[in-house]
Amino acid sequence: MLAYAARRILATIPVMLVVAFFVFSLLYLAPGDPAAIIAGDQASPEDVERIRASLGLDRPFLVRFGEWLWQIMHGNLGTSIFTNLPVSHMIAQRIEPTLSLMVLTITFSIVVAIPLGVLAAWKHGSWIDRGVMMLAVFGFSVPVFVIGYVLAYVFALQLDWLPVQGFTPISDGVWPFLRHMILPTVALGLVFVALLARITRATMLEVLSQDYVRTAKAKGVDQRSVLFVHALKNAAVPIITVLGIGVALLIGGAVITESVFAIPGLGRLTVDAILRRDYPVIQGVILLFSFVYVLVNLVVDLLYTLFDPRIRY
Amino acid sequence: MSTATTTGYAAAPVLGDVLPPAKQRGRAMTFVHRHPTIVFGGTLLLIMIMIAILAPYLGTVDPTALAPAKRTREPSALYWFGTDMLGRDVYSRVIYGTRISLIVGFSVAAIASVAGTFIGLISGYIRILDAIVMRVMDGLMSIPSILLAIALMALTRASVQNVVIAISFAEFPRVSRLIRGVVLSLREQPFVEAATASGTRVPMIIIKHILPNTLAPLMVNATFICASAMITEAALSFIGAGTPPIIPSWGNIMAEGRALWQVKPYIVFFPAVFLCVTVLAVNLLGDGLRDALDPRLAKRI
């Protein structure tokens, strides 16, 4: 197990290197010469050349990549072109709303999707099953910003139950915080619910046809216990795998959701950075999100043995 | 039967049918009955394609024509979907927007499938490259695809072509993984071994034996890529990193309607409905194709 964990952790290094290489190339390929921009309109070609040398821009690509990587590993993500603040500082300021949104969405999706999937598999072929499958197709077909606007229109504008947009930090009280998060969470959660409910249903259908489920039923174990203890436990591995992969969907969706509900998180930061072409910020956010994604999937892989002791490495 | 009676055997007494006669359906009806999602999704998609092709003849006006005097009119007999904040006819913009969405969806599906198949074949057949290529694909796949597309769009000028390239780039690593998996399992199949044993060269094996067998999963996957590309295009345009604002794409119409959505929700609503219906059509088609071609695929994709 330890050897497997070590191997699995080592395997993330080349993956993160590829991400870092891509992200670095982004700045390298970005239009515009930073030296010329810093030097200004009045500068002579010699001045530009001097500035270029002082920034280290005249050195080979790989040398610059190595140095940049060294800085990243020491937590230095560079400085924003637009605000002149360190990127790590800007990310730290914006991380709370995004983190809250993601944690709430994952919790909401698990709580809604897994019972739905189990129910659909148990009542296979019934109207509940068909309803869940329809919800799944629907969830994949409606973009998060459309759901967001429909929810905001109905529950905020028409019914006036919830705030239209905005964010309140959790330190200002749990209820104001949750009130602002309900609509974004449900909007972002729908596609995730669709994904999880579908995989839960499919795996449960397979597990429910196994001999040990029949045995459990035959010896009189009650229905709920068969479903949630015998079957769901054995269906856990594919479900958490999809949960891990789905985090990518969640990250992309969070960027859009934050725009719809005017939440000042990392998604807003990304969108603003793109509109201003603030490359260091774009790089920082992509690196962070990819790192989180790789980390989540690493944890998922390591969790397998916990959920299914039959898996040994 | 007739020969039996003429040679003198007694004819069996005619008995009533034990089973009710099988319903006679035409081949078309059988297909509809067996694959309702393919037919439903396909029909919807066909309607959308027709709308895209016939856009100029569907009672539309120039989707980019400005009319500042007629800003933000509610939907009426004259302006079916109303007008936006620059006085452009939302109906015409939405109808012409069908073209952009379908072009982006189909092109991305085609480009990502071709590029992914190429990389997947190389990776599945050339063992030395496999480890390296797949690590690179893993790396690209660990960047959430919308972010990857956003990053690429930040490098270039906004245009439909660049949007297609950016989204294809974000989608193709997944195709290459799929094809590599299919190739690796096909290589072990007896018919490929037989072809190798009888001296068929590798390029010929790939063309005659491997490629045709990747078609089914590739096609199913292409429909899902098409659906996700249309959503990604709208999302990119929506946050201002997609097609240039002058082009009437559904994402752009919604992006422009955002400022007014609390008072004029219809500007966002109409393109949203078109987008959802089109994506739903493609998804249904994909689900139906998957079930029809190979039920086992359901797990791999």
Contacts between the chains, C-beta under 8 A, distances in Angstrom:
chain1	res1	chain2	res2	distance
A	14	B	135	4.6
A	14	B	138	7.8
A	14	B	139	7.3
A	15	B	135	6.5
A	15	B	138	4.9
A	15	B	139	4.9
A	15	B	142	5.7
A	16	B	139	7.5
A	16	B	142	7.9
A	17	B	139	7.2
A	18	B	135	6.3
A	18	B	136	5.3
A	18	B	138	7.1
A	18	B	139	2.4
A	18	B	140	6.8
A	19	B	139	5.1
A	19	B	142	6.0
A	19	B	143	6.0
A	21	B	139	7.7
A	22	B	139	6.9
A	22	B	140	6.9
A	22	B	143	6.9
A	23	B	151	7.7
A	26	B	151	5.7
A	26	B	154	7.6
A	26	B	155	6.6
A	29	B	155	5.7
A	30	B	154	7.6
A	30	B	155	5.9
A	31	B	155	7.1
A	137	B	280	6.9
A	137	B	283	5.8
A	137	B	284	6.6
A	137	B	287	6.7
A	138	B	280	7.3
A	140	B	227	7.3
A	140	B	279	7.8
A	140	B	283	5.6
A	141	B	227	7.1
A	141	B	276	5.7
A	141	B	279	4.4
A	141	B	280	3.9
A	141	B	283	5.2
A	142	B	276	5.0
A	142	B	279	7.7
A	143	B	231	4.8
A	143	B	234	5.9
A	143	B	235	6.2
A	143	B	272	7.9
A	143	B	275	6.6
A	143	B	276	7.5
A	143	B	279	7.6
A	144	B	235	7.8
A	145	B	234	7.9
A	145	B	235	6.8
A	145	B	238	5.6
A	145	B	254	7.1
A	146	B	272	4.3
A	146	B	275	6.9
A	146	B	276	6.2
A	149	B	261	6.2
A	149	B	265	7.5
A	149	B	268	5.6
A	149	B	269	7.9
A	149	B	272	7.0
A	150	B	272	7.9
A	153	B	261	7.8
A	153	B	265	5.7
A	157	B	262	6.2
A	164	B	262	7.1
A	202	B	298	6.9
A	202	B	299	7.3
A	248	B	141	7.9
A	248	B	142	7.7
A	248	B	144	4.3
A	248	B	145	6.9
A	249	B	144	7.5
A	251	B	144	4.3
A	251	B	146	8.0
A	251	B	147	6.9
A	252	B	144	4.5
A	252	B	145	6.4
A	252	B	146	3.4
A	252	B	147	6.3
A	252	B	235	7.7
A	253	B	146	7.9
A	255	B	146	6.3
A	255	B	147	7.0
A	255	B	150	7.6
A	255	B	239	7.2
A	256	B	146	7.4
A	256	B	235	5.3
A	256	B	238	6.8
A	256	B	239	6.6
A	259	B	238	7.2
A	259	B	239	5.4
A	270	B	147	7.3
A	270	B	150	6.9
A	271	B	239	4.8
A	271	B	240	7.1
A	271	B	241	7.6
A	274	B	150	5.9
A	274	B	153	7.3
A	274	B	154	5.0
A	274	B	239	7.4
A	274	B	240	7.3
A	274	B	241	5.0
A	275	B	240	5.6
A	275	B	241	7.8
A	277	B	154	6.3
A	279	B	154	7.1
A	282	B	150	7.6
A	282	B	151	6.0
A	282	B	154	5.7
A	285	B	147	7.6
A	286	B	143	6.1
A	286	B	147	5.4
A	286	B	148	7.9
A	286	B	151	5.8
A	289	B	143	7.5
A	289	B	144	6.0
A	289	B	147	6.0
A	290	B	142	5.0
A	290	B	143	4.8
A	290	B	144	7.4
A	290	B	147	7.9
A	293	B	142	5.3
A	293	B	143	7.9
A	293	B	144	6.6
A	294	B	142	5.0
A	297	B	142	7.8
